[in-house]
Amino acid sequence: RHALLDAGDERKIGVIRNAKPSGVEIVGLRPGQPVACRVLAVNEYGEGELSDVADFLTDIAPPEAPGQPQLAERTNFSITLSMTLGVNNGDDITHFGIEVEETTIEGVRS
């Protein structure tokens, strides 16, 4: 298992040494993340040329949970909520579901 190195920005760039021709697992990626890979062979006389680039995409996953809803506005008959979006994990978020439950707040008459 090999993790990509942080290059100081959103992109992660890494070189994996001692990889075997049977395969290498690259960890630390996000769902729906595009990855470009090139391979080179090394022997006691040095490094060969890099292969052509192969582009891959990790599996897409359901989005992460949004932040806790916050009260943006209220009237006598309505409330407006706002929230911070969670990470989309590789696909656009198309809509949200809101679960609403009527409750009583201690010390407040309904």
ZAZADO-134973 format. One record per residue: residue in one letter; residue number from 1; x, y, z of N, C-alpha, C in turn. Coordinates in Angstrom, 2 decimals. Layout:
R   residuo   num    n.east   n.north      n.up   ca.east   ca.north     ca.up    c.east   c.north      c.up
R         A   NUM         X         Y         Z         X          Y         Z         X         Y         Z
...
***
This chain:
R   residuo   num    n.east   n.north      n.up   ca.east   ca.north     ca.up    c.east   c.north      c.up
R         R     1      0.85     -1.18      0.00      0.00       0.00      0.00      0.88      1.23      0.00
R         H     2      0.56      2.16     -0.86      1.36       3.38     -0.99      0.42      4.57     -1.00
R         A     3      0.74      5.59     -0.22     -0.04       6.82     -0.22      0.66      7.85     -1.10
R         L     4     -0.11      8.67     -1.78      0.47       9.74     -2.56      0.98     10.82     -1.63
R         L     5      1.98     11.55     -2.07      2.57      12.60     -1.26      1.84     13.91     -1.50
R         D     6      1.73     14.73     -0.47      1.06      16.02     -0.59      2.03     17.01     -1.22
R         A     7      1.61     17.62     -2.32      2.47      18.57     -3.02      2.23     20.00     -2.56
R         G     8      1.44     20.20     -1.50      1.23      21.53     -0.96      0.00     22.23     -1.51
R         D     9     -0.73     21.60     -2.42     -1.97      22.18     -2.92     -3.00     21.07     -3.03
R         E    10     -4.04     21.28     -3.79     -5.10      20.28     -3.93     -4.61     19.01     -4.63
R         R    11     -3.60     19.14     -5.49     -3.09      17.98     -6.22     -2.14     17.19     -5.33
R         K    12     -2.17     15.90     -5.48     -1.23      15.04     -4.78     -0.35     14.40     -5.83
R         I    13      0.96     14.49     -5.63      1.90      13.94     -6.58      2.85     13.04     -5.81
R         G    14      3.11     11.87     -6.34      4.01      10.98     -5.63      4.74     10.06     -6.58
R         V    15      5.87      9.58     -6.12      6.62       8.57     -6.85      6.69      7.36     -5.93
R         I    16      6.30      6.22     -6.43      6.31       4.99     -5.65      7.54      4.18     -6.06
R         R    17      8.40      3.94     -5.11      9.63       3.18     -5.38      9.39      1.71     -5.02
R         N    18     10.13      0.83     -5.63     10.09      -0.60     -5.34      8.73     -1.24     -5.61
R         A    19      7.99     -0.72     -6.56      6.71      -1.34     -6.95      7.00     -2.64     -7.67
R         K    20      6.10     -3.58     -7.55      6.23      -4.89     -8.21      5.37     -4.91     -9.47
R         P    21      5.77     -5.66    -10.50      4.97      -5.71    -11.73      3.59     -6.33    -11.52
R         S    22      3.41     -7.06    -10.41      2.10      -7.66    -10.14      1.07     -6.62     -9.70
R         G    23      1.52     -5.42     -9.34      0.59      -4.35     -8.99      0.99     -3.58     -7.76
R         V    24      0.39     -2.44     -7.60      0.62      -1.59     -6.44     -0.71     -0.93     -6.08
R         E    25     -1.01     -0.88     -4.80     -2.23      -0.22     -4.33     -1.89      1.20     -3.90
R         I    26     -2.61      2.17     -4.43     -2.42       3.57     -4.07     -3.59      3.96     -3.18
R         V    27     -3.30      4.36     -1.95     -4.34       4.70     -0.98     -4.36      6.20     -0.73
R         G    28     -5.37      6.65      0.00     -5.47       8.07      0.34     -6.18      8.89     -0.72
R         L    29     -6.85      8.23     -1.65     -7.60       8.94     -2.69     -9.03      9.17     -2.22
R         R    30     -9.74     10.06     -2.91    -11.14      10.35     -2.60    -12.04      9.67     -3.63
R         P    31    -13.30      9.42     -3.29    -14.24       8.88     -4.28    -14.37      9.84     -5.47
R         G    32    -14.43      9.27     -6.67    -14.60      10.06     -7.88    -13.38     10.88     -8.25
R         Q    33    -12.21     10.54     -7.71    -11.00      11.32     -7.97    -10.28     10.80     -9.22
R         P    34    -10.01     11.69    -10.18     -9.22      11.28    -11.33     -7.74     11.17    -10.96
R         V    35     -7.08     10.16    -11.49     -5.66       9.93    -11.21     -4.97      9.60    -12.53
R         A    36     -3.82     10.21    -12.78     -3.02       9.91    -13.96     -1.74      9.22    -13.49
R         C    37     -1.39      8.10    -14.15     -0.21       7.33    -13.75      0.69      7.08    -14.95
R         R    38      2.01      7.09    -14.67      3.01       6.66    -15.65      3.95      5.71    -14.92
R         V    39      4.54      4.80    -15.66      5.40       3.77    -15.07      6.77      3.82    -15.75
R         L    40      7.81      3.55    -14.97      9.14       3.39    -15.54      9.81      2.18    -14.90
R         A    41     10.71      1.56    -15.63     11.45       0.42    -15.13     12.84      0.89    -14.69
R         V    42     13.37      0.23    -13.67     14.68       0.59    -13.12     15.51     -0.68    -13.00
R         N    43     16.78     -0.59    -13.38     17.71      -1.68    -13.11     19.03     -1.07    -12.63
R         E    44     20.06     -1.88    -12.51     21.32      -1.38    -11.94     21.99     -0.33    -12.81
R         Y    45     21.54     -0.17    -14.08     22.14       0.81    -14.98     21.35      2.12    -15.04
R         G    46     20.24      2.18    -14.34     19.48       3.43    -14.30     17.99      3.23    -14.56
R         E    47     17.36      4.35    -14.83     15.91       4.37    -15.06     15.63      4.41    -16.55
R         G    48     14.63      3.65    -16.97     14.16       3.70    -18.35     13.23      4.89    -18.55
R         E    49     12.68      5.00    -19.74     11.76       6.10    -20.03     10.39      5.83    -19.40
R         L    50      9.68      6.90    -19.17      8.32       6.78    -18.62      7.36      6.29    -19.70
R         S    51      6.38      5.50    -19.27      5.32       5.03    -20.18      4.41      6.19    -20.54
R         D    52      3.50      5.95    -21.47      2.44       6.92    -21.73      1.57      7.03    -20.49
R         V    53      0.84      8.13    -20.38     -0.03       8.36    -19.23     -1.29      7.50    -19.36
R         A    54     -1.68      6.90    -18.25     -2.95       6.17    -18.17     -3.82      6.90    -17.15
R         D    55     -5.03      7.25    -17.53     -5.95       7.98    -16.66     -6.95      7.01    -16.03
R         F    56     -7.19      7.18    -14.74     -8.12       6.34    -14.00     -9.03      7.23    -13.16
R         L    57    -10.14      6.67    -12.72    -11.09       7.37    -11.86    -11.51      6.41    -10.75
R         T    58    -11.39      6.84     -9.50    -11.84       5.98     -8.41    -13.37      5.89     -8.44
R         D    59    -13.92      4.87     -7.78    -15.37       4.71     -7.74    -16.04      5.93     -7.11
R         I    60    -17.20      6.26     -7.61    -18.01       7.34     -7.06    -18.81      6.79     -5.88
R         A    61    -19.05      7.62     -4.88    -19.75       7.19     -3.67    -20.85      8.20     -3.32
R         P    62    -21.77      7.82     -2.42    -22.78       8.78     -1.96    -22.10      9.98     -1.30
R         P    63    -22.75     11.14     -1.33    -22.14      12.34     -0.74    -22.02     12.22      0.78
R         E    64    -21.08     13.00      1.32    -20.94      13.07      2.78    -22.06     13.92      3.34
R         A    65    -22.34     13.76      4.62    -23.44      14.49      5.27    -23.18     16.00      5.25
R         P    66    -24.23     16.79      5.00    -24.08      18.24      5.13    -23.86     18.61      6.59
R         G    67    -23.46     19.85      6.82    -23.32      20.34      8.18    -24.68     20.45      8.85
R         Q    68    -24.67     20.60     10.17    -25.93      20.73     10.93    -26.71     21.94     10.44
R         P    69    -28.04     21.78     10.24    -28.84      22.92      9.76    -28.78     24.10     10.75
R         Q    70    -28.74     25.29     10.20    -28.75      26.52     11.00    -30.00     27.33     10.64
R         L    71    -30.54     28.04     11.62    -31.70      28.89     11.38    -31.24     30.15     10.65
R         A    72    -31.75     30.35      9.44    -31.39      31.53      8.66    -32.42     32.64      8.84
R         E    73    -33.70     32.24      8.97    -34.78      33.22      9.09    -36.00     32.52      9.66
R         R    74    -36.85     33.28     10.36    -38.11      32.70     10.83    -39.21     33.76     10.83
R         T    75    -40.43     33.27     10.66    -41.63      34.10     10.75    -42.57     33.40     11.72
R         N    76    -43.77     33.91     11.86    -44.76      33.26     12.72    -45.16     31.88     12.20
R         F    77    -45.01     31.67     10.88    -45.52      30.45     10.27    -44.46     29.63      9.51
R         S    78    -43.20     30.04      9.56    -42.19      29.29      8.80    -40.79     29.50      9.38
R         I    79    -39.90     28.61      9.00    -38.48      28.79      9.29    -37.71     28.53      7.98
R         T    80    -36.59     29.21      7.82    -35.70      28.98      6.69    -34.38     28.48      7.25
R         L    81    -33.93     27.36      6.70    -32.69      26.76      7.17    -31.57     26.97      6.16
R         S    82    -30.34     27.00      6.65    -29.18      26.98      5.77    -28.25     25.88      6.27
R         M    83    -27.37     25.41      5.39    -26.43      24.36      5.78    -25.20     24.44      4.91
R         T    84    -24.13     23.86      5.39    -22.90      23.74      4.61    -22.95     22.42      3.87
R         L    85    -22.59     22.44      2.62    -22.61      21.22      1.82    -21.51     20.26      2.28
R         G    86    -21.79     18.97      2.19    -20.77      17.96      2.40    -20.03     17.73      1.09
R         V    87    -18.99     16.93      1.11    -18.23      16.61     -0.10    -19.09     15.74     -1.01
R         N    88    -19.12     16.05     -2.30    -20.01      15.34     -3.23    -19.50     13.94     -3.60
R         N    89    -18.25     13.63     -3.34    -17.66      12.30     -3.61    -17.76     11.86     -5.06
R         G    90    -17.59     12.82     -5.97    -17.45      12.46     -7.38    -18.65     12.66     -8.26
R         D    91    -19.79     13.07     -7.72    -20.97      13.29     -8.54    -21.72     14.51     -8.00
R         D    92    -22.38     15.25     -8.88    -23.13      16.43     -8.44    -24.24     16.04     -7.48
R         I    93    -24.44     16.87     -6.45    -25.57      16.70     -5.53    -26.79     17.30     -6.23
R         T    94    -27.83     16.52     -6.39    -28.99      16.98     -7.17    -30.09     17.58     -6.30
R         H    95    -30.22     17.13     -5.07    -31.22      17.70     -4.17    -30.95     17.20     -2.75
R         F    96    -31.70     17.69     -1.79    -31.55      17.32     -0.39    -32.86     16.81      0.16
R         G    97    -32.79     15.96      1.13    -33.97      15.54      1.89    -33.89     16.21      3.26
R         I    98    -34.99     16.69      3.73    -35.05      17.33      5.05    -36.03     16.52      5.90
R         E    99    -35.57     16.01      7.02    -36.44      15.31      7.95    -36.93     16.33      8.98
R         V   100    -38.24     16.45      9.14    -38.84      17.44     10.04    -39.67     16.71     11.08
R         E   101    -39.47     17.07     12.33    -40.23      16.48     13.42    -40.69     17.61     14.33
R         E   102    -41.98     17.64     14.64    -42.51      18.65     15.55    -42.17     18.23     16.97
R         T   103    -41.57     19.14     17.71    -41.16      18.85     19.09    -41.61     19.97     20.01
R         T   104    -41.42     19.77     21.28    -41.66      20.83     22.25    -40.32     21.22     22.86
R         I   105    -40.16     22.49     23.10    -38.95      22.99     23.73    -39.31     23.30     25.18
R         E   106    -38.52     22.79     26.09    -38.80      22.96     27.52    -38.93     24.44     27.86
R         G   107    -40.01     24.79     28.54    -40.25      26.16     28.94    -40.97     27.01     27.90
R         V   108    -41.27     26.43     26.74    -41.97      27.15     25.69    -43.27     26.44     25.39
R         R   109    -44.38     27.18     25.42    -45.67      26.59     25.09    -45.88     26.59     23.59
R         S   110    -46.46     25.48     23.09    -46.73      25.45     21.65    -48.15     25.82     21.38
***
